[in-house]
Amino acid sequence: MPIAPRWRRSSYLNGIFVKTWVFVVGSVAICLLTSCSSSGGQSSPPTRTSLSSSASPSSGPVPTRSELLADLLQPGDLPSSWRATKHDASDDSSDAADQAADAACLNARNTYSDQLVDVHSPDYDETSGSSITSEATSFRSSADVDSDAKMFADPKASACYMSVARKDAASGLPAGYKLDGVDIKVKPGTNGGPANEVALITGTVTLTAQGVNVVTYDSTVALRGNMTEFSIDFVGVGAPVSAAVQRATVDKVSSRIAHGG
């Protein structure tokens, strides 16, 4: 999973906007009809508020597929304005290539072949065009998770993820769309969040659609459990997903991981 990296998409390593790119392009059409466009240039990533603390990941057997799914986002975790839909797996086929590109850029070990199970929660969407997704991946050993986590602390992480994201974004734009800019910041550590948070990856994509400037905001929280990696991804079109929703969502998933996964 990782960044669009998500620990995105299949582990911590994929480029951050790669996974959501099809969603972003489709949501811009909604944005053009609901006045959520931005007339300015590149906007700053959303500011993150502190999250409540949580216990460290538990040890024990690798979680099963059903246990991983139970740790991910559930319909009751979000306000009623968020509608659950079946996960869109149309872009999952590029996970391996994107993770390999990120690992090569960072001169890190590619753990993709050590994955055991990779699962997604439903996708949750708002009429504004915003979306929240979550993913969990189990591995053969905790060393795989340690190796992936170290990549977030590499000083080149932001630049490497950004390079992969720009390439994929530029190649995937339909007619009438122009990519104006991609900005990604990788912040390793808990960042004031729960103890099992590994990194916060924030970014913006600025594009011109039918002559209108639109900014999309992505915030991905990477969490870890027992031989497992988790990601929660928040994408807002025209404005970030609210800090309150992000905080509450991460707290719920983090607590499940710490006490079960």
N, C-alpha and C positions, 0 to 999 in steps of 0.2 A: 504494500500500500504505500509507504511513505512517500511526502509532499509532493502535492501535487506535489508531492510529495509527500503527502500525507504520510508522517508516518503515514502518509496518505497513500492511499491506494493499496499497497500491499506491504508496506513496511515503512520505516521512517524516511526512506530516501527519495521518493519521486518528486518531481518538480511541482511547486504548490498550485499553480493554476491549471496544470495539464488536466487533472481529473475533472475540474468543473468547467472546462472551456466550452463544451457543448451547451451546458446549462446557461452560462453567461451570455452566449450569443443569442439563445432563444429568449432569455429574460430581457434583453435590451429592447426587443420588440414591445414587451409589456411596458417597459419604462417609457418608451416614446409616447405611449398612449396615456400614461398616468402622471406625466410631468415630474418624473424623478430624475431628470437629467441634470447635469452640472454644467454651468457655462464657463467655469474656470479651467485651469490646467490641472496638472498633477496634484492630487490631494494627499494629505498625510494619512497614514494608517490609523485606525481607531485606537483610542487610549484604553488600556485594560485596567480594570479595577481589581483589587485583591480578592482572592477566593478563600473560602474557609479551608482549614487544614484537614488532612486526611491521614489515615494510617499508611504505613509502608506496604508495598505489595506482599501478599502472603506467599508462603512456599508450599510445595506439595505437587501432586500430579498436574500435568498439563491439562488445562480446561478442555472439555469436550466442545463440539460445535454448538450444541444447545446451550451450554453454559456461557460460551462467548456471546451468543445472540442475546442471552438474558442480561448481560452486562451492558449492552449497547442501548441507544436511545429507544424509549418506549413511548407510545402515543400519549400517555398521561404525564410525561415529563415536560411537555410544552403547552403554552396557552392554546385555547380552542381555535385561534385564528390560523394555526399551523395545521395543514392538511397532510396526512401520511399517504404516500404513493409508493408503488413498488420501486425498488432500487433500479436506477437506469444503469445497466451494465454495458452500454454500447461502447464505452471508451476503455473498459478494463483490459482489453487485449494489448494495450500499449504499456502496461505496467512494467513488464520485464525489461523492455528496451529503455524506458525512462529511468528505472532504478539503476541499470547498468551504466547509463550516461552520467548520472549523479555520482556513483561510486568511482567511476574512472576519473572524473574531474577532481574528486577529493582524494584520490589515491587510496581509497578505502576498500575493505573486503566487501564483495557483493554477497549478501546473505539470501538472495532470492531463492536459491535452490534448497535452502534449509527450511523454508516455510512448510508447515504442516496443514493448517486450516486457515482460510481467509473468508470472513463473513462480513456482510453489510446489514445495517438496520434499514428500514424503509427510508426513503428520502422525504423530508418534511419541507413543504413550500408554503409561502404566503402569497396573497394576491399582489403584493407590491413587487414580487419577483425575487424576494429573498429565499434562501434555501439553507437547510441544515442537514448534514449527513454524518454518519459515524461508521467506523470500520474497526475490526479486530483481526489480528493475525497471530497465530501461535507458531513457535519455532522449536527446533530440535533441542536447543540448549539455551541457558541464560546468557552464554557467551555471545550468541547471535544478537540478542537484544542489547547487550553492553556495547557491541561493536557498532550497531546502528546508532545508538545514543551518542557515542563519541563524535559522530559526524556533525552533530548540531553544534558542537563546541569548536569545530574547525573554523579558523578565521575566514576561510574561503567559502564557507557554507552559503552565505547569502548570494555571493556572486555566481556560484555554481548552479544553485537552484534557479536563479534569475535567468541564466543563459539558456537552460533547458526550457524554461517556461516561455521565454520570448520566441524561441525557435518554433515550438509547437503552436503557440498562439498565432503567430504570423502566418503559418502554413494552413491554419484551419479557418480563416476568416472567409465568409461568403461575400459575394459581390455587393458593393455598396457599403462595406465596412472598412475602416482604416485603423490600424493599431497605432496609437500615439505614444504609449509608454507602458512599461511594466516595472514595478518596484517591489522588491521582496526583502524583508528583514527577518533573520533567524536569531532568536533570543534563547539560548540554552538555559536550563535550570528550571526552577519552580515558578519564577516570575511572580511571587506573591500568591501563587496558587497552591493546590494540594501537594502533599509530599510525594505523590507518585507522578507528578507532572515532569516531563523531560525537557520540553521546549515549547515555545510559542512562536509560530511563524505567521507574520502579518504581511499583507501586501495590497497593492492596488493595480488595477488594469485600467488604463484610460484609452478610450477609443471613440472614433467618430462614426456614427450610424445614421445614414440618410441626412447628413449635414448637421447632426446634433451631437454635441460632446457628452459622453456618458462615462462615469467613473464607477467601477465595481470594486468592492472591498472584500478581501478574503482574510479570515483569521482561523488558523488551524492550531488546535491544542493537542500535543502529543503526550500520551500517558503510557505507563508501563505496568504490567502485572507479572505473574509468575510465568516466565518464558513466553510472554505475550506483549504485543504492541497494540495500542489503541490510538485512534485519532478521531477528533470531533471537528468538523469543518463548517464554518459559518460564512456564507456568501451573501452580501447585500448589494443591491443595484441602486446607485444614487445615494446611498447612506449605509453605514455599517449596521449589522444586526445589533440590537440594543445590548449595552453592557449587562443589564439586569438579566436578560434572557441567556446570554452567554455564561454568566456566572452561575446561574441556577442549574443550567444544563450540565456544565462541567462538574459541578459539585455532586449531582446525582450519579453520573456515570463513574466518576472517580471513587465514590463511596462503594459502589457495587464491586468495582475491580478490587479495591483494597480488602474487602471482606469476603470475596468469593473467587476472584480471578487472579 
